[in-house]
Amino acid sequence: MNVDEKELRQLAIDGATDREICEIHGLSEAELREEFGAMLVEARAQRRVLLRKLQNAAAKKGSAGILSLLGKHELGQMASKLGAGDDRRPEPQLDPKVG
């Protein structure tokens, strides 16, 4: 198999799906997972960290949309039908994070 691993890594970081990577390189999805599965998992984790970093940078600049998105995903701040001032809502169950 003559595939450039650096190119595959960059495709995954750029958001390409397994199917797209396979179509570009003429691989089956089974071959891709067997040969490069661990690397793709790592590259996609790097992508998620990069996206969060960019979101945080936008939030620091005051982007209301990003602040809303982060509030929903990290603080459990969802729209509610409860009336204003009604604080019977339970605290959200948040995923624990280290650091």
Biopython code that builds the backbone (N, CA, C, O; Angstrom):
import numpy as np
from Bio.PDB.StructureBuilder import StructureBuilder

atoms = [
    (1, "MET", "N", (0.857, -1.177, 0.000)),
    (1, "MET", "CA", (0.000, 0.000, 0.000)),
    (1, "MET", "C", (0.902, 1.238, 0.000)),
    (1, "MET", "O", (1.691, 1.446, 0.922)),
    (2, "ASN", "N", (0.773, 2.037, -1.027)),
    (2, "ASN", "CA", (1.625, 3.212, -1.183)),
    (2, "ASN", "C", (0.806, 4.473, -0.925)),
    (2, "ASN", "O", (0.389, 5.157, -1.860)),
    (3, "VAL", "N", (0.581, 4.772, 0.359)),
    (3, "VAL", "CA", (-0.234, 5.918, 0.754)),
    (3, "VAL", "C", (0.591, 6.794, 1.685)),
    (3, "VAL", "O", (1.247, 6.300, 2.602)),
    (4, "ASP", "N", (0.553, 8.099, 1.439)),
    (4, "ASP", "CA", (1.290, 9.052, 2.258)),
    (4, "ASP", "C", (0.520, 9.303, 3.560)),
    (4, "ASP", "O", (-0.540, 9.929, 3.548)),
    (5, "GLU", "N", (1.058, 8.813, 4.679)),
    (5, "GLU", "CA", (0.384, 8.941, 5.969)),
    (5, "GLU", "C", (0.203, 10.405, 6.365)),
    (5, "GLU", "O", (-0.813, 10.754, 6.967)),
    (6, "LYS", "N", (1.161, 11.260, 6.042)),
    (6, "LYS", "CA", (1.032, 12.687, 6.377)),
    (6, "LYS", "C", (-0.159, 13.302, 5.649)),
    (6, "LYS", "O", (-0.876, 14.131, 6.210)),
    (7, "GLU", "N", (-0.365, 12.894, 4.406)),
    (7, "GLU", "CA", (-1.499, 13.408, 3.643)),
    (7, "GLU", "C", (-2.821, 12.924, 4.244)),
    (7, "GLU", "O", (-3.779, 13.691, 4.343)),
    (8, "LEU", "N", (-2.871, 11.641, 4.647)),
    (8, "LEU", "CA", (-4.071, 11.106, 5.286)),
    (8, "LEU", "C", (-4.368, 11.855, 6.580)),
    (8, "LEU", "O", (-5.516, 12.209, 6.849)),
    (9, "ARG", "N", (-3.335, 12.094, 7.377)),
    (9, "ARG", "CA", (-3.496, 12.819, 8.639)),
    (9, "ARG", "C", (-4.079, 14.208, 8.376)),
    (9, "ARG", "O", (-5.000, 14.640, 9.068)),
    (10, "GLN", "N", (-3.541, 14.902, 7.378)),
    (10, "GLN", "CA", (-4.024, 16.246, 7.087)),
    (10, "GLN", "C", (-5.467, 16.231, 6.596)),
    (10, "GLN", "O", (-6.247, 17.119, 6.942)),
    (11, "LEU", "N", (-5.825, 15.240, 5.800)),
    (11, "LEU", "CA", (-7.215, 15.119, 5.354)),
    (11, "LEU", "C", (-8.147, 14.944, 6.547)),
    (11, "LEU", "O", (-9.214, 15.555, 6.596)),
    (12, "ALA", "N", (-7.747, 14.110, 7.512)),
    (12, "ALA", "CA", (-8.570, 13.896, 8.705)),
    (12, "ALA", "C", (-8.670, 15.175, 9.534)),
    (12, "ALA", "O", (-9.747, 15.507, 10.029)),
    (13, "ILE", "N", (-7.568, 15.889, 9.688)),
    (13, "ILE", "CA", (-7.576, 17.153, 10.433)),
    (13, "ILE", "C", (-8.443, 18.183, 9.726)),
    (13, "ILE", "O", (-9.081, 19.012, 10.374)),
    (14, "ASP", "N", (-8.469, 18.133, 8.402)),
    (14, "ASP", "CA", (-9.285, 19.063, 7.618)),
    (14, "ASP", "C", (-10.762, 18.687, 7.607)),
    (14, "ASP", "O", (-11.590, 19.453, 7.114)),
    (15, "GLY", "N", (-11.105, 17.508, 8.151)),
    (15, "GLY", "CA", (-12.501, 17.128, 8.290)),
    (15, "GLY", "C", (-13.001, 16.098, 7.297)),
    (15, "GLY", "O", (-14.201, 15.828, 7.255)),
    (16, "ALA", "N", (-12.117, 15.513, 6.492)),
    (16, "ALA", "CA", (-12.544, 14.507, 5.525)),
    (16, "ALA", "C", (-13.061, 13.263, 6.237)),
    (16, "ALA", "O", (-12.531, 12.856, 7.271)),
    (17, "THR", "N", (-14.103, 12.667, 5.668)),
    (17, "THR", "CA", (-14.647, 11.433, 6.219)),
    (17, "THR", "C", (-13.810, 10.250, 5.745)),
    (17, "THR", "O", (-13.004, 10.375, 4.823)),
    (18, "ASP", "N", (-14.012, 9.095, 6.390)),
    (18, "ASP", "CA", (-13.321, 7.880, 5.945)),
    (18, "ASP", "C", (-13.636, 7.601, 4.478)),
    (18, "ASP", "O", (-12.740, 7.286, 3.696)),
    (19, "ARG", "N", (-14.900, 7.717, 4.111)),
    (19, "ARG", "CA", (-15.306, 7.443, 2.733)),
    (19, "ARG", "C", (-14.578, 8.364, 1.755)),
    (19, "ARG", "O", (-14.105, 7.915, 0.711)),
    (20, "GLU", "N", (-14.490, 9.641, 2.090)),
    (20, "GLU", "CA", (-13.800, 10.589, 1.203)),
    (20, "GLU", "C", (-12.320, 10.240, 1.070)),
    (20, "GLU", "O", (-11.764, 10.277, -0.027)),
    (21, "ILE", "N", (-11.692, 9.904, 2.184)),
    (21, "ILE", "CA", (-10.277, 9.521, 2.146)),
    (21, "ILE", "C", (-10.094, 8.287, 1.274)),
    (21, "ILE", "O", (-9.154, 8.215, 0.482)),
    (22, "CYS", "N", (-10.987, 7.320, 1.418)),
    (22, "CYS", "CA", (-10.907, 6.095, 0.614)),
    (22, "CYS", "C", (-11.080, 6.396, -0.868)),
    (22, "CYS", "O", (-10.363, 5.842, -1.701)),
    (23, "GLU", "N", (-12.016, 7.259, -1.197)),
    (23, "GLU", "CA", (-12.243, 7.612, -2.604)),
    (23, "GLU", "C", (-11.036, 8.316, -3.201)),
    (23, "GLU", "O", (-10.696, 8.083, -4.361)),
    (24, "ILE", "N", (-10.395, 9.161, -2.438)),
    (24, "ILE", "CA", (-9.220, 9.890, -2.921)),
    (24, "ILE", "C", (-8.051, 8.940, -3.155)),
    (24, "ILE", "O", (-7.319, 9.087, -4.134)),
    (25, "HIS", "N", (-7.873, 7.968, -2.266)),
    (25, "HIS", "CA", (-6.693, 7.105, -2.309)),
    (25, "HIS", "C", (-6.953, 5.691, -2.816)),
    (25, "HIS", "O", (-6.038, 4.868, -2.840)),
    (26, "GLY", "N", (-8.183, 5.399, -3.219)),
    (26, "GLY", "CA", (-8.479, 4.084, -3.766)),
    (26, "GLY", "C", (-8.348, 2.952, -2.769)),
    (26, "GLY", "O", (-7.894, 1.862, -3.116)),
    (27, "LEU", "N", (-8.741, 3.203, -1.537)),
    (27, "LEU", "CA", (-8.691, 2.194, -0.474)),
    (27, "LEU", "C", (-10.101, 1.754, -0.112)),
    (27, "LEU", "O", (-11.065, 2.481, -0.355)),
    (28, "SER", "N", (-10.220, 0.585, 0.459)),
    (28, "SER", "CA", (-11.492, 0.189, 1.057)),
    (28, "SER", "C", (-11.510, 0.750, 2.473)),
    (28, "SER", "O", (-10.462, 1.044, 3.047)),
    (29, "GLU", "N", (-12.709, 0.895, 3.031)),
    (29, "GLU", "CA", (-12.794, 1.401, 4.402)),
    (29, "GLU", "C", (-12.146, 0.424, 5.378)),
    (29, "GLU", "O", (-11.577, 0.846, 6.384)),
    (30, "ALA", "N", (-12.225, -0.875, 5.096)),
    (30, "ALA", "CA", (-11.582, -1.869, 5.963)),
    (30, "ALA", "C", (-10.064, -1.692, 5.940)),
    (30, "ALA", "O", (-9.417, -1.739, 6.987)),
    (31, "GLU", "N", (-9.498, -1.490, 4.757)),
    (31, "GLU", "CA", (-8.045, -1.269, 4.642)),
    (31, "GLU", "C", (-7.635, -0.003, 5.386)),
    (31, "GLU", "O", (-6.625, 0.018, 6.088)),
    (32, "LEU", "N", (-8.429, 1.045, 5.223)),
    (32, "LEU", "CA", (-8.119, 2.315, 5.881)),
    (32, "LEU", "C", (-8.109, 2.144, 7.396)),
    (32, "LEU", "O", (-7.172, 2.570, 8.071)),
    (33, "ARG", "N", (-9.154, 1.518, 7.922)),
    (33, "ARG", "CA", (-9.237, 1.325, 9.378)),
    (33, "ARG", "C", (-8.121, 0.428, 9.898)),
    (33, "ARG", "O", (-7.551, 0.690, 10.957)),
    (34, "GLU", "N", (-7.811, -0.630, 9.154)),
    (34, "GLU", "CA", (-6.786, -1.572, 9.603)),
    (34, "GLU", "C", (-5.399, -0.928, 9.620)),
    (34, "GLU", "O", (-4.649, -1.079, 10.584)),
    (35, "GLU", "N", (-5.070, -0.218, 8.559)),
    (35, "GLU", "CA", (-3.719, 0.353, 8.431)),
    (35, "GLU", "C", (-3.550, 1.694, 9.144)),
    (35, "GLU", "O", (-2.471, 1.988, 9.660)),
    (36, "PHE", "N", (-4.606, 2.506, 9.176)),
    (36, "PHE", "CA", (-4.453, 3.888, 9.645)),
    (36, "PHE", "C", (-5.467, 4.292, 10.713)),
    (36, "PHE", "O", (-5.575, 5.474, 11.040)),
    (37, "GLY", "N", (-6.211, 3.331, 11.261)),
    (37, "GLY", "CA", (-7.281, 3.645, 12.209)),
    (37, "GLY", "C", (-6.818, 4.449, 13.407)),
    (37, "GLY", "O", (-7.430, 5.465, 13.738)),
    (38, "ALA", "N", (-5.764, 4.025, 14.058)),
    (38, "ALA", "CA", (-5.278, 4.722, 15.254)),
    (38, "ALA", "C", (-4.823, 6.142, 14.920)),
    (38, "ALA", "O", (-5.085, 7.077, 15.676)),
    (39, "MET", "N", (-4.147, 6.298, 13.792)),
    (39, "MET", "CA", (-3.687, 7.621, 13.383)),
    (39, "MET", "C", (-4.870, 8.537, 13.086)),
    (39, "MET", "O", (-4.829, 9.721, 13.419)),
    (40, "LEU", "N", (-5.930, 8.005, 12.462)),
    (40, "LEU", "CA", (-7.110, 8.809, 12.147)),
    (40, "LEU", "C", (-7.834, 9.246, 13.419)),
    (40, "LEU", "O", (-8.320, 10.374, 13.497)),
    (41, "VAL", "N", (-7.909, 8.370, 14.406)),
    (41, "VAL", "CA", (-8.523, 8.733, 15.684)),
    (41, "VAL", "C", (-7.748, 9.893, 16.316)),
    (41, "VAL", "O", (-8.345, 10.857, 16.795)),
    (42, "GLU", "N", (-6.437, 9.795, 16.313)),
    (42, "GLU", "CA", (-5.597, 10.857, 16.881)),
    (42, "GLU", "C", (-5.752, 12.164, 16.106)),
    (42, "GLU", "O", (-5.875, 13.230, 16.709)),
    (43, "ALA", "N", (-5.746, 12.089, 14.784)),
    (43, "ALA", "CA", (-5.862, 13.295, 13.957)),
    (43, "ALA", "C", (-7.207, 13.983, 14.173)),
    (43, "ALA", "O", (-7.280, 15.212, 14.206)),
    (44, "ARG", "N", (-8.256, 13.204, 14.318)),
    (44, "ARG", "CA", (-9.583, 13.798, 14.528)),
    (44, "ARG", "C", (-9.691, 14.400, 15.931)),
    (44, "ARG", "O", (-10.403, 15.384, 16.126)),
    (45, "ALA", "N", (-8.999, 13.824, 16.896)),
    (45, "ALA", "CA", (-8.948, 14.434, 18.233)),
    (45, "ALA", "C", (-8.230, 15.776, 18.146)),
    (45, "ALA", "O", (-8.652, 16.748, 18.773)),
    (46, "GLN", "N", (-7.147, 15.836, 17.373)),
    (46, "GLN", "CA", (-6.442, 17.100, 17.170)),
    (46, "GLN", "C", (-7.357, 18.132, 16.523)),
    (46, "GLN", "O", (-7.309, 19.311, 16.873)),
    (47, "ARG", "N", (-8.193, 17.696, 15.580)),
    (47, "ARG", "CA", (-9.141, 18.603, 14.921)),
    (47, "ARG", "C", (-10.123, 19.177, 15.938)),
    (47, "ARG", "O", (-10.388, 20.379, 15.934)),
    (48, "ARG", "N", (-10.665, 18.321, 16.811)),
    (48, "ARG", "CA", (-11.623, 18.798, 17.805)),
    (48, "ARG", "C", (-10.988, 19.810, 18.757)),
    (48, "ARG", "O", (-11.612, 20.807, 19.119)),
    (49, "VAL", "N", (-9.747, 19.548, 19.158)),
    (49, "VAL", "CA", (-9.040, 20.485, 20.034)),
    (49, "VAL", "C", (-8.825, 21.812, 19.313)),
    (49, "VAL", "O", (-9.013, 22.877, 19.900)),
    (50, "LEU", "N", (-8.432, 21.750, 18.041)),
    (50, "LEU", "CA", (-8.234, 22.970, 17.257)),
    (50, "LEU", "C", (-9.541, 23.753, 17.135)),
    (50, "LEU", "O", (-9.547, 24.975, 17.288)),
    (51, "LEU", "N", (-10.649, 23.058, 16.859)),
    (51, "LEU", "CA", (-11.936, 23.742, 16.750)),
    (51, "LEU", "C", (-12.317, 24.409, 18.061)),
    (51, "LEU", "O", (-12.816, 25.535, 18.061)),
    (52, "ARG", "N", (-12.089, 23.729, 19.181)),
    (52, "ARG", "CA", (-12.396, 24.339, 20.481)),
    (52, "ARG", "C", (-11.522, 25.567, 20.735)),
    (52, "ARG", "O", (-11.987, 26.568, 21.279)),
    (53, "LYS", "N", (-10.269, 25.480, 20.340)),
    (53, "LYS", "CA", (-9.349, 26.611, 20.498)),
    (53, "LYS", "C", (-9.848, 27.813, 19.689)),
    (53, "LYS", "O", (-9.839, 28.943, 20.177)),
    (54, "LEU", "N", (-10.280, 27.561, 18.456)),
    (54, "LEU", "CA", (-10.810, 28.633, 17.610)),
    (54, "LEU", "C", (-12.116, 29.191, 18.169)),
    (54, "LEU", "O", (-12.352, 30.398, 18.115)),
    (55, "GLN", "N", (-12.973, 28.306, 18.712)),
    (55, "GLN", "CA", (-14.212, 28.765, 19.338)),
    (55, "GLN", "C", (-13.912, 29.667, 20.532)),
    (55, "GLN", "O", (-14.528, 30.720, 20.694)),
    (56, "ASN", "N", (-12.972, 29.253, 21.357)),
    (56, "ASN", "CA", (-12.623, 30.056, 22.529)),
    (56, "ASN", "C", (-12.058, 31.408, 22.130)),
    (56, "ASN", "O", (-12.344, 32.415, 22.778)),
    (57, "ALA", "N", (-11.263, 31.441, 21.077)),
    (57, "ALA", "CA", (-10.716, 32.713, 20.597)),
    (57, "ALA", "C", (-11.845, 33.619, 20.117)),
    (57, "ALA", "O", (-11.838, 34.819, 20.391)),
    (58, "ALA", "N", (-12.819, 33.048, 19.397)),
    (58, "ALA", "CA", (-13.958, 33.842, 18.925)),
    (58, "ALA", "C", (-14.806, 34.314, 20.096)),
    (58, "ALA", "O", (-15.300, 35.442, 20.093)),
    (59, "ALA", "N", (-14.977, 33.458, 21.097)),
    (59, "ALA", "CA", (-15.767, 33.832, 22.270)),
    (59, "ALA", "C", (-15.112, 34.982, 23.018)),
    (59, "ALA", "O", (-15.803, 35.876, 23.507)),
    (60, "LYS", "N", (-13.782, 34.969, 23.113)),
    (60, "LYS", "CA", (-13.068, 36.048, 23.805)),
    (60, "LYS", "C", (-13.255, 37.375, 23.094)),
    (60, "LYS", "O", (-13.150, 38.435, 23.712)),
    (61, "LYS", "N", (-13.534, 37.320, 21.786)),
    (61, "LYS", "CA", (-13.792, 38.549, 21.023)),
    (61, "LYS", "C", (-15.251, 38.969, 21.143)),
    (61, "LYS", "O", (-15.648, 39.999, 20.599)),
    (62, "GLY", "N", (-16.058, 38.171, 21.859)),
    (62, "GLY", "CA", (-17.441, 38.549, 22.116)),
    (62, "GLY", "C", (-18.439, 38.016, 21.111)),
    (62, "GLY", "O", (-19.545, 38.551, 21.023)),
    (63, "SER", "N", (-18.109, 37.001, 20.359)),
    (63, "SER", "CA", (-19.040, 36.426, 19.397)),
    (63, "SER", "C", (-20.216, 35.781, 20.122)),
    (63, "SER", "O", (-20.053, 34.755, 20.783)),
    (64, "ALA", "N", (-21.404, 36.382, 20.000)),
    (64, "ALA", "CA", (-22.580, 35.886, 20.705)),
    (64, "ALA", "C", (-22.923, 34.458, 20.300)),
    (64, "ALA", "O", (-23.289, 33.647, 21.151)),
    (65, "GLY", "N", (-22.811, 34.143, 19.034)),
    (65, "GLY", "CA", (-23.131, 32.795, 18.572)),
    (65, "GLY", "C", (-22.232, 31.750, 19.191)),
    (65, "GLY", "O", (-22.699, 30.696, 19.622)),
    (66, "ILE", "N", (-20.943, 32.038, 19.238)),
    (66, "ILE", "CA", (-19.995, 31.094, 19.826)),
    (66, "ILE", "C", (-20.209, 30.989, 21.330)),
    (66, "ILE", "O", (-20.140, 29.895, 21.890)),
    (67, "LEU", "N", (-20.468, 32.116, 21.987)),
    (67, "LEU", "CA", (-20.730, 32.077, 23.422)),
    (67, "LEU", "C", (-21.966, 31.228, 23.718)),
    (67, "LEU", "O", (-21.981, 30.467, 24.685)),
    (68, "SER", "N", (-22.996, 31.359, 22.890)),
    (68, "SER", "CA", (-24.201, 30.553, 23.057)),
    (68, "SER", "C", (-23.898, 29.072, 22.857)),
    (68, "SER", "O", (-24.336, 28.233, 23.644)),
    (69, "LEU", "N", (-23.151, 28.753, 21.805)),
    (69, "LEU", "CA", (-22.795, 27.362, 21.521)),
    (69, "LEU", "C", (-22.010, 26.752, 22.675)),
    (69, "LEU", "O", (-22.324, 25.650, 23.124)),
    (70, "LEU", "N", (-20.994, 27.456, 23.157)),
    (70, "LEU", "CA", (-20.191, 26.946, 24.263)),
    (70, "LEU", "C", (-21.032, 26.812, 25.531)),
    (70, "LEU", "O", (-20.859, 25.856, 26.287)),
    (71, "GLY", "N", (-21.939, 27.761, 25.774)),
    (71, "GLY", "CA", (-22.816, 27.672, 26.936)),
    (71, "GLY", "C", (-23.681, 26.431, 26.894)),
    (71, "GLY", "O", (-23.866, 25.756, 27.907)),
    (72, "LYS", "N", (-24.212, 26.130, 25.713)),
    (72, "LYS", "CA", (-25.063, 24.946, 25.565)),
    (72, "LYS", "C", (-24.265, 23.669, 25.760)),
    (72, "LYS", "O", (-24.707, 22.757, 26.459)),
    (73, "HIS", "N", (-23.091, 23.599, 25.147)),
    (73, "HIS", "CA", (-22.331, 22.356, 25.169)),
    (73, "HIS", "C", (-21.510, 22.149, 26.434)),
    (73, "HIS", "O", (-21.345, 21.015, 26.884)),
    (74, "GLU", "N", (-21.000, 23.216, 27.006)),
    (74, "GLU", "CA", (-20.130, 23.050, 28.163)),
    (74, "GLU", "C", (-20.812, 23.360, 29.485)),
    (74, "GLU", "O", (-20.405, 22.841, 30.526)),
    (75, "LEU", "N", (-21.837, 24.192, 29.461)),
    (75, "LEU", "CA", (-22.487, 24.594, 30.708)),
    (75, "LEU", "C", (-23.912, 24.082, 30.823)),
    (75, "LEU", "O", (-24.569, 24.316, 31.837)),
    (76, "GLY", "N", (-24.409, 23.380, 29.794)),
    (76, "GLY", "CA", (-25.755, 22.834, 29.839)),
    (76, "GLY", "C", (-26.836, 23.892, 29.784)),
    (76, "GLY", "O", (-27.939, 23.660, 30.278)),
    (77, "GLN", "N", (-26.556, 25.050, 29.196)),
    (77, "GLN", "CA", (-27.505, 26.158, 29.143)),
    (77, "GLN", "C", (-28.406, 26.020, 27.913)),
    (77, "GLN", "O", (-28.124, 26.577, 26.852)),
    (78, "MET", "N", (-29.479, 25.276, 28.079)),
    (78, "MET", "CA", (-30.421, 25.059, 26.988)),
    (78, "MET", "C", (-31.613, 26.000, 27.137)),
    (78, "MET", "O", (-31.928, 26.447, 28.240)),
    (79, "ALA", "N", (-32.270, 26.296, 26.018)),
    (79, "ALA", "CA", (-33.495, 27.091, 26.063)),
    (79, "ALA", "C", (-34.531, 26.311, 26.860)),
    (79, "ALA", "O", (-34.608, 25.086, 26.765)),
    (80, "SER", "N", (-35.318, 27.024, 27.640)),
    (80, "SER", "CA", (-36.282, 26.364, 28.512)),
    (80, "SER", "C", (-37.644, 27.029, 28.373)),
    (80, "SER", "O", (-37.730, 28.208, 28.031)),
    (81, "LYS", "N", (-38.704, 26.280, 28.636)),
    (81, "LYS", "CA", (-40.055, 26.830, 28.595)),
    (81, "LYS", "C", (-40.482, 27.329, 29.969)),
    (81, "LYS", "O", (-41.601, 27.817, 30.127)),
    (82, "LEU", "N", (-39.612, 27.216, 30.956)),
    (82, "LEU", "CA", (-39.941, 27.713, 32.292)),
    (82, "LEU", "C", (-39.995, 29.233, 32.250)),
    (82, "LEU", "O", (-39.283, 29.866, 31.471)),
    (83, "GLY", "N", (-40.826, 29.804, 33.076)),
    (83, "GLY", "CA", (-40.975, 31.250, 33.106)),
    (83, "GLY", "C", (-39.730, 31.939, 33.635)),
    (83, "GLY", "O", (-38.892, 31.327, 34.298)),
    (84, "ALA", "N", (-39.626, 33.227, 33.327)),
    (84, "ALA", "CA", (-38.495, 34.023, 33.800)),
    (84, "ALA", "C", (-38.476, 34.023, 35.320)),
    (84, "ALA", "O", (-39.521, 34.175, 35.952)),
    (85, "GLY", "N", (-37.339, 33.862, 35.894)),
    (85, "GLY", "CA", (-37.194, 33.866, 37.338)),
    (85, "GLY", "C", (-37.545, 32.544, 38.001)),
    (85, "GLY", "O", (-37.428, 32.420, 39.220)),
    (86, "ASP", "N", (-37.965, 31.573, 37.240)),
    (86, "ASP", "CA", (-38.308, 30.257, 37.789)),
    (86, "ASP", "C", (-37.028, 29.446, 37.910)),
    (86, "ASP", "O", (-36.492, 28.978, 36.905)),
    (87, "ASP", "N", (-36.536, 29.277, 39.125)),
    (87, "ASP", "CA", (-35.278, 28.569, 39.296)),
    (87, "ASP", "C", (-35.476, 27.187, 39.895)),
    (87, "ASP", "O", (-34.723, 26.770, 40.774)),
    (88, "ARG", "N", (-36.495, 26.476, 39.416)),
    (88, "ARG", "CA", (-36.715, 25.095, 39.833)),
    (88, "ARG", "C", (-35.933, 24.133, 38.943)),
    (88, "ARG", "O", (-36.006, 22.918, 39.128)),
    (89, "ARG", "N", (-35.200, 24.661, 37.996)),
    (89, "ARG", "CA", (-34.447, 23.805, 37.093)),
    (89, "ARG", "C", (-33.272, 23.164, 37.823)),
    (89, "ARG", "O", (-32.574, 23.835, 38.582)),
    (90, "PRO", "N", (-33.051, 21.884, 37.600)),
    (90, "PRO", "CA", (-31.907, 21.231, 38.247)),
    (90, "PRO", "C", (-30.595, 21.679, 37.615)),
    (90, "PRO", "O", (-30.567, 22.113, 36.463)),
    (91, "GLU", "N", (-29.526, 21.570, 38.366)),
    (91, "GLU", "CA", (-28.197, 21.852, 37.821)),
    (91, "GLU", "C", (-27.896, 20.843, 36.724)),
    (91, "GLU", "O", (-28.240, 19.670, 36.864)),
    (92, "PRO", "N", (-27.257, 21.270, 35.626)),
    (92, "PRO", "CA", (-26.943, 20.326, 34.545)),
    (92, "PRO", "C", (-25.881, 19.330, 34.974)),
    (92, "PRO", "O", (-25.010, 19.650, 35.782)),
    (93, "GLN", "N", (-25.953, 18.127, 34.434)),
    (93, "GLN", "CA", (-24.933, 17.112, 34.660)),
    (93, "GLN", "C", (-23.852, 17.321, 33.611)),
    (93, "GLN", "O", (-24.077, 17.038, 32.435)),
    (94, "LEU", "N", (-22.695, 17.803, 34.007)),
    (94, "LEU", "CA", (-21.618, 18.108, 33.082)),
    (94, "LEU", "C", (-20.580, 17.001, 33.061)),
    (94, "LEU", "O", (-20.345, 16.325, 34.062)),
    (95, "ASP", "N", (-19.966, 16.832, 31.902)),
    (95, "ASP", "CA", (-18.880, 15.873, 31.789)),
    (95, "ASP", "C", (-17.689, 16.390, 32.572)),
    (95, "ASP", "O", (-17.344, 17.567, 32.461)),
    (96, "PRO", "N", (-17.047, 15.530, 33.368)),
    (96, "PRO", "CA", (-15.860, 15.983, 34.090)),
    (96, "PRO", "C", (-14.707, 16.219, 33.125)),
    (96, "PRO", "O", (-14.531, 15.476, 32.160)),
    (97, "LYS", "N", (-13.933, 17.245, 33.389)),
    (97, "LYS", "CA", (-12.752, 17.540, 32.574)),
    (97, "LYS", "C", (-11.574, 17.743, 33.496)),
    (97, "LYS", "O", (-11.709, 18.305, 34.584)),
    (98, "VAL", "N", (-10.436, 17.289, 33.064)),
    (98, "VAL", "CA", (-9.208, 17.462, 33.832)),
    (98, "VAL", "C", (-8.534, 18.736, 33.353)),
    (98, "VAL", "O", (-8.393, 18.941, 32.147)),
    (99, "GLY", "N", (-8.117, 19.590, 34.267)),
    (99, "GLY", "CA", (-7.393, 20.796, 33.891)),
    (99, "GLY", "C", (-8.265, 21.885, 33.704)),
    (99, "GLY", "O", (-7.819, 22.986, 33.382)),
]
sb = StructureBuilder()
sb.init_structure("model")
sb.init_model(0)
sb.init_chain("A")
sb.init_seg("    ")
for serial, (resi, resn, name, xyz) in enumerate(atoms, 1):
    if name == "N":
        sb.init_residue(resn, " ", resi, " ")
    sb.init_atom(name, np.array(xyz, "f"), 0.0, 1.0, " ", f" {name:<3s}", serial, name[0])
structure = sb.get_structure()
